[in-house]
Amino acid sequence: MLDVVRLRVLVAVARTGSLTAAAKELHYSQPSISHHLARLEAETGARLLQRAGRGVRLTETGRLLAERAADIIGRLDATEEELAAHVGLRSGRVRLAAFPSALGTFVPRAAMRLARDHPGLRLHLTETEPPEALRLLRAGRVDVAVVFRYDDTAPDDGGNTTVHLLDDPSYLVTAAAEAQPGELAAHAHSPWIAGCDRCRSHLLDLCAKAGFVPRISFTSDDIVAVQALVAAGLGLTLLPGLALRAHRHPDVRASEVPGSTRHVYAALHGDPPHPPAAEALLAALRDAV
């Protein structure tokens, strides 16, 4: 039986035209290349190479075997890739990092689809804000990161592929018991409740455009606690639509703020094609939104 490693060596010599170039391509030493070719000639009982000046060239038999070997190796490589993709979706794991309101809304639907289509694939979830999610992605600790930005630029240019999932408008959230106007400028002297640094920065930018600096009386990232404070009349806040879909207090009123939209993306490290499990998770996320 012909040895596949030696066939690869012959194909490399045929493609590159020299033992030295073949050794460099395959990361072998030149003596190792010569040894494999000598063993291949012994296995076939045919002379495959002949000297040509200071180099070598394939004999007619060598060229024939190299052509057949290239076809065989191509089929083997394709079969290995197909098998890896198939097995990768029948077992193993895929890891997702996402911010809280994504985990509270469309991510569970994506998880359900993934479990339905690929029951052997285990999904690991990590709750974290976008900057940390991208760090985990770059470090190889997650396969997909669900992130957002308040402007329309890509969330990261550090070698990631980003796929737009949805646009998420922001809402001014006030107590339902009070007749509150929906314009930010009308609340220049009201107490405000702010969340994480990125969301707080967005709130500060919007208020600056409305001509005032908000007086922040409470800070919390917990959307349940924030809405309870608003319902109690202790302040007002700005929340994205996904947060209100994840939890809506019955005693608050929400008014959409024009021109205040965050853009939600799925990020995968590197250029496509990505691992089959990551692509399956991406497809589930896109279907869920």
N, C-alpha and C positions, 0 to 999 in steps of 0.2 A: 504494500500500500504506500502511495506517495505521501510524504510528510508535508503538511500544509505550511509549516514554517519555512521549509526549503523552497517550496513553490513561491512563497512571498519574496524570498531573496531573489529568485530568478526573475520574477516580474519586476522587481525594483531595478535589477541590472538592465533589463530590457528597456525600461522606461528612462533611466538616467544615463545609460550608455557607458558606465564605468563602475568598477568595484568600489572605488573611493566614494563616489557620489551615492551609491546604493548603501554603503556602510553609514554614511552621514544621515541619510533619510531614515534608515531603520534603527539608528542609534546603536549599531554594532561596531566592533572593530573590523578592520579589513581582513585579518587572518580568520576571523569567525565567518565572514562572508565566503572566503575561499573554501573553508572547511565545509560549509553547508552545500556549496555548489559541487564540491568533490563527492560528497555523500549522495547528492541527487543524481550525479552521473553514475555512481555505483548502483543506485536503486533502479535506474532506468536501463542501464547497460548501453547507454548512448553518450556520445560526446556532444556536449551542449554549448561549449565555448571554445573559441580558438584565438590565439594571439593575433593582434593586428597592430604592428608597430609597438608602441609602448603601452597600448591598451588591449582590450579584448572585444570580441564581437560574438554574437550568437551564431551558431551553425543553423542550418535549415531546420534540423530537428529541435534545436534550442528555441528558435522562433516559434515553431508550431506549439511546443509545450508551453512557452510563455503566454501565447495567445489563449490557449485553453485554460491555463492556470489563472489568468486575469478574469476570465468568465466565472470560474469556480470560486475564486476568492470574493468576487463581487457578490455572488449569490449567497455565500456564507455570511458576509458582512451584513447584507440586507436582511437575511434570516435572523441574525443575532439582534439587529435593531428592532425588528418586528416582534421577536420574542420578548425582548426587554420591555417594549411598550405594553405588550399584552400582560406579562407578569406584573409589571409595575402598577397596572390598574386592577389587578385581581388581589393584590396583597400589598403590604407596606403601609406607608403613612404619607400624609401631606400636611404642611403646617401653615397656618394662617394667623397673621397679626392684624387686628382691626380696632378702631376706636369704639367707645361704648355704645353710641347710638346706632352704629352699623350692626354691632353684635345684638342689639335689641330689636332690630327690624328685619333687614333682608338676609343677613348672614344665616340665621336658622333655616330659612327657606332654601338657601343654597346648600346647607348641610344635609337637608332632607333629600334634595335631588341627588347629591353626591352619593349618599347612602343607598338610594334607590338604584342608581345606575351602576355603582361600583361598590357592592356591599362588603368586599374584602379590604377596602381602602380605609384606613383609620385617619380621621381628621383631628388635628390638635389645634386648639384655639388659644390665642394670647390676646388679652385686652391691653391696649396701649395706645398712646397718642401718636400721630404721624411721624414726628421726628425720631422717636425711639423705634417705631415700626420699620422705618427705612434703615436705621442702623442694624437692626436684627436681620433685615434682608441682605444688606451688604456683607454681614458677617456669616451668612449662610445658616442662620439659626431659624429662619422661616423661609417658606417657598413663595408665598404671596403676601403682600402687604396691602391692606385697604386704607387709603390715606385721603386727605382733602387739602385743598387750598382755597383761599378766598379770592384770589385773582385767577386769570385764565391761563396762566403759564403751567407747564408741566411741573409736577411736584418734585422732581429730582432729575439731575442730568448726570448722575454718577454711574453711568453704565447700565441703567435700568430700562426696561420696556414698560411704558404706562398705557393703560387702557381706560378710557373714560367710561364710567358706569352710570352716573346720573348727576343732575344739578339739584342742589338742595337749598331752597330759599330760606331766609331768616325771618323770624317773627318777633314783634314786640309783644311781650307777655305781661298783662296787667291783671289786677283783681277784677273778677266779673261783677262784684258788688258795687264797684265804683264806675261812674261814667267817665272813662279815660279816653282822650283823643289818641288817634293812632300815629300822630307825627312825633318824631323824636324831639324836635325843638320845643314842643309843648311840655316836655318833662325835664327841662334844663335844671330845675331846682328840686327834682324828686330824688329820693334815695335809690340807688341801683344795686343790683346783685350781679356779681361777675364770676366767671368760671376760670378755666385754665388760661395760661399766659397768651396762647395764640388767639383764643376766643376773646379775651380781654382786649388784646391789641385791636381786634376787629371792631369791638364795641367803641373803643377810644377813637378809632379812625372815623367811624360813622358819626359819632357825636361831634367830633371836630368839624366835619363837613356841615353839620347842623348848627354850628356856631357856639358850642359850649363844651365844658369839661365835666363829665359825669361825676357825681359824688357817690363813690362806691362804699356802701355801708356793710355789705356782707360778701363773702367769697366762698363759693362751693362749686365743685364739679358734679355733685349729685343732683341729677335733674328732678328727682322726687323731692328732695329737700328744698331746692330752689323754687319749685312751683308751690310748695307748701308755704314758704315765706311770702311769695307773691300773693297767694290766696288770703293770707292773714293780713294783707295791707302793709307789709313791712318794706316794700320796695317793688321795683319792676325790673325786668331782665330782657335779654335778647337770646332767643333759642333757635337753633336750626329746626327745620321741619321734621327731620328724622328723630330728633329728641322728643318732639311732641307726639310723633307716631309711636314711639317706644313707651311713653307714659304721658297721659294728659290728665291733669287735676281737674275735677269737675267745676271748680270755682275760679278758673282763670279764663281770660279772654285773650285771643291771639290775633294780631293784625300783621299781615305780611308787610315787610319793609322793602320798598322798591329799590332795586339796584344793590341788594345785599344777598348774594348767592354764593354758596361754597360749592366747589366742583369736586366730586368724589371719583377717585381713580383706584384701579387695581394695579399694583406694581409688581413686576417679576424681574429678577436680576438677569442681566445679559440680554443678548439678542435672541429672537426665535430662530429655530424651534426650541421650545422649552421642554423639560421633562414631561412625559405624558400625564403624570399625576397632577402637576401644576396646571397644565392646560385643561384638564378635566375640572379642576377647582375653578379656574377662570370662567369656563363655560357655565358652570353652575351659578357663579356670581352674576354673570350677565343675564342669565335666565331669571334669576330671582328678582332683579330690579326692573 
